[in-house]
Amino acid sequence: MVKRWLCPLILATIILPNIAAGTGCTSAEAVSGCTEDSGNGGALFRFSGKEFHESDLNIQVRERLHQLASKYYQERRLLMDSAVWQIYLTREAERQQKEPEQVAMEMINLVQPTEEAMTSFYEANKEKISAPYDQVKRQISQFLMQQQALEERSKLVESIKKEGEYAFLIDKPQPPVATIDTAGFPSKGPMLAPVEVVEFADYQCPHCKTASEIMQRLETQYGEKIRVVFMDFPINRSGISLKVAEGAVCADQQGKFWVYHYGAFELQSSLSASSPLDLATKIGLDTARFNDCLTGTEAAAKVAKSKAEALRLGLDSTPTFFVNGIRLNAATNLENELSEAIEKALKETGS
């Protein structure tokens, strides 16, 4: 049923563009390509007589620029959705000889929130609401109606876009590709595999243990199509993961890195200062040679080199993955998102 008594805020939600807060080109976003053409051949700034392009900047700055460009891109998409909605309403209003508001209200049927829905909302947000339910009941009703209006309008816009064969013509910003110094670090898979997955991890990080199990499944799934490189980023303050990582270098010297690697993650909850030598004994390494390596400087230097590479790339957490040099920002499901990134990389390389 159409609600003729809608408050101005809800009516505006139905009719007006859904402009996100902060939409517009800030000075920082302009640097990241907020405008289509800087007028300087792609240069971002000039310093000491030299023009600097994005490719001249370090990966940390390039990552940040990409985040800003992506945010601007998403806000433009929202604005274009609103533009499509306004164009459609105007055309339908002319065709039906009605006001745009009337057309919109006839298309979007809103239902008054039930008492149960309003009380449920109040209980879920009670800590943020500093007033009794009876005093804010009307505002809650209007808020829920506004959310309903946004959802219904969003569905209509998607339907209208399909009918009009809508195509968003603004190019999506491409993420920066990092050059990672993986030389000498343990790897699996062909050197010339179309996709390289580089993982930075800490042996005491629970998510890294999960990531290790995920990578084993993906290695089986993709086989010769991927090369996997493991690099240490021991950030746990206990110092134990650092020693375990150094032990992994020593195991690598005897050709048993991956056996040691998986064994360390299996024992994650009980890792201690004695774990490297215990693991070496368990997997049948030459313990005298292993101990000489562990007490020398080579293992520590290699782990330090890996950690320095992680810091150069701007990493601050584990695990962190790069797929063909592009950092993966996994949000919800690491395995699915890693798989999607690998599939995308395979497609891009024609494999």
N, C-alpha and C positions, 0 to 999 in steps of 0.2 A: 504494500500500500504506500502511495506517495504521501509524504508528510508535508503538508502545506505550512505547518507552523515552525519549520526549521529556523534555528537561530542564524544570524548573519554569518557567524564563523563557519558553521556547517555548510551553508549555502555557498560561501566563498570557496570551501574545499572542493565542492562539486564543480564549480564554474571556473575558478581562476587557475592559472598555471601553478604547478607544484614546484616552486623555486626553492632549492635547498639553501639552507643558511650558509653564507660565505661564498655563494656562487659569484664568480667574477675572477678577473685576472689580477692577482696580487703581484707585487714586484718580484717575489721569489718564483712564482709560477710563470711569469713572463720569461724568466731565464730558462725555464725548463721547456719552453716551446708553447706557452699559452697563446701567443699570436702565431699566425701561420708563417710569417716571414719577418725575420728580425731586421732585414735590410742591410745586413752585414755579411752576407754569404754564409750564414750559419754560425758565425762567431758569436760567442756569448759575452766576452768582454775583452778589453785591450789593457795590457799591463806592461809597462816599460817598453812601449813601442811594438809589442807583439800581440797579435790577436789569438785568443784561446778558444778552441772549440770543445765540445763535450768530450771528444776522444782524448783531449789533452789532460783531462782531469782524472784524479784517482777514482778507484771503483766505489769508494764510500760516497763521494760526492755524486757520482753518476747514479748510484742506487737511490739516493735521496731525490735527485732531479726526476727520476722515473716515478717515484711515489707521488710527487707533486703533479706531474703530467698525467698520471693515471687518475688521480682525484679530479683534476680538471676535466678529463675525458668523460668520467662517469657523470659529473654534474651537467655537462653538455648533453649527454644522452637524456637525462631527466628533463632538461629544458626542451629538447626536441620532441619528447613525448607530449609535453604540455602544448607545444606548438601544433602538433597533429590534432590534439583534442580540440583546441580552439578553432582550427581550420574546419574540422568536421562539424562542430557545433554551429559555426557561422553558416556553412553551406546548408545544413539541415534546417536551420531557422529560416533561411531564405526560401527553401523548397516548401516548407510547411507553413510559411507565413506566420511564424511565431517568434517570440523572443528567445534568445539562446538559453536563458535561465529556465524557461518553461520546457524546452526540449530536453535539457539536462535532467530536470526533475522527473520528467516522464520516463527517462531511460534508467535512472538510478532509484530503485525502490529501497527505502530505508525502513528498518523495523526498530521500534522503541526497545532499548535494552531491558531485559527482564530484571526483576528485583534480585534474583539469584546471581545474575551476571554482574550487577553493580556491587553487590556485597562481596562477591568473590574478588573483584578488582580491588575493593577497599582493603580487604584482609591481606591480599598479596602485597599491597603497597602502603600498609598502615604506618610503617616506620618513617615513610617520607611525607606522610600527610599529618599535619599538626592540628587536626580538627575532628570533632565527632562526625560519624557517618551522616547523620541527619543534616548537618550544616553543609556538607560537600556533595550530597546526593545529586543535586541538579548539575553541578560541574562534571561529576563522573558520567552522568547520562550523556551530556553534550560531548565529552571527550570520546566515549565509546561510539557515539553516533558519527563523530568526525573520522575515527579510525575505520568505521564501516564504510563511510563515504569514499575514503581514500582507496580502500580495497576494491570496492565496486567500480570506481572510476578506472583503476589500474587494469582490471579485467576487460572493461570496455575498450580502453585504449589499445590493448593487445589485439582484441578482435578487429578493431578499426584498422589497425596497421596491416593485419593479414588481408583484409578486404581490399585495401588500397595498394597491396604489393609494396609495402614500405621497405626501404633500404636505408640504413644509416650510413652516410657517405664520408664521415670524418674518420680518418685513419687512427687506429688504436696505437698508442705509444708502445714502442718495442723496448723490452728490458735490456739493460746493458749486459754485455758479455764479458765476464771476468777472465783474465789470463791467469791461470793457477800454476804455480811451479810444483808439478807432481813428480818431477824426476827423482828416481831412487826410492820412492815410497811404494809399499806393497800394493799389488794390483792383481786383478783377475780378468780374464777375457783378452781378446786380440788387441794388439796395439792400434790397429787400424779399424776397430769396430766403429760403426756409424755414430754410436752414442757413448759418451763417457760420463759416468756418474761418480762424482767426488764427494766423499763423506768426511766431515770433521766431527769427531766424537770424543767422549770422555768415558773411561771404563766404569766409573761409579755413577754415571747418569742413567737412571731407570729408563728414560725414553730412548736412550742410546741402545740399551739391551733390546728393547722392542724393535728399534730400527734395524738392528743386526738380524733379527729373525725375519723381518720384512724383506731385507735385501737378499737373504738366502732364497726366499721364494721367488723374488723377481729375477734373480740370476738363473734360476731353473726355467722360469717362464720365457725369458728373452734369449737365453743361451749366448751364441756367438755375436748377437747384435749389440751387446753392451760390454763395455770395459768398466770395471769398478775399481776405484782407487780409495784406499783408506788413509786418512791423515789424522794424527793425534791433536786434540785440543784439550789438554788436561786442565780443567778450571776448578775442579773440586779442591776445596781448601785443605783437606786432610793431607794432601801430598801423596796419598796412596796410589791414586790413578796415574800420577806422574811416574812413580816407580814401576807400576804395571806396564805403562807405555814403554818405558825404557827396556823392560824385559821383553816386550814384543819385538823391539829392534834386534835384540840378541837372539831371539828365536828365529827371526827372519834370516839372520846370518847362517843359521843351520837348516834353512829351507822349510821351517815349520811355523811360519808366521800365522797362517790362518787357523791351524790347530790350536795354537796358543791363544789367539784372538777370541775364538769361540769359547774356549775353555774359561777364559777370564770373565766373559759375560755370564757364563753359566754359574760361576762362583761369586757373582757380583755382591750378593748380600753378606758374604763372609770374607771379602778381600781384606788383606792386611799387608804389612810391610814384608812378611815372609812369603806372600803369595807368588811372586815371580819365580823364586827358586823352587817352591813346591810344584808349580805348574810345569817348570822345566823338567823336573824329575818325573812327574806324572806322564808327560808325553814323550819321554825317552830321549831327551837331549843330552849332549855331553855336558854335564853339570860344571865340570872344571872350566871348560871353555866358556860356558854361559856366565859363570861367576866372574871370570876375568873381564868379559865384555861389560857386565853390569857395573863393575867397580871402576871401569875405565872411563874415558871421556867421550868416546864415539857415540854411544847410545844416547847420552844426555844431550849431546850436540844435535843429533838428528831430531829428537823430540822437540828441542828448543826451536829448531828451524821450522818444523811443522806448525808449532804454536805461533811463531812470528808471522808465518804466512796467513794464518787465520786472523790475526790481529790486523795485518795489512789489508785484508779483505773487509774489515769492519765487523767481524763476527763477535757476538757477545753471549751466545748460547749454544747448547748442543742438544740433539744433533743438528747439523746444518748440511744441506745437500746442494750441490750444483749439478745441473744436467746440461751438458755441452756448454759449460761456463755460465749458465743462467741460474741465479740463486732461486731455490724453491722456497716459497713462503707458505708452508703447509698450514692450513687453518683448522681443519676438522679431522680428516682421515688421511694420515701420512701415506698409507699403502696405495689408496686410490689416487691421490694427488701425484705421487711419484710415478705411478703407472701412466697417468695422463700426460705427465711431462715427458716421459720416455716415448710414448706414442707420438706426441707432437714433434719431438726431435727426430724420430724415425721418418715421419711424414715429410719434414722439412729437408731431410737429407735424401729423400727418395728411396729409402730402404724398406 
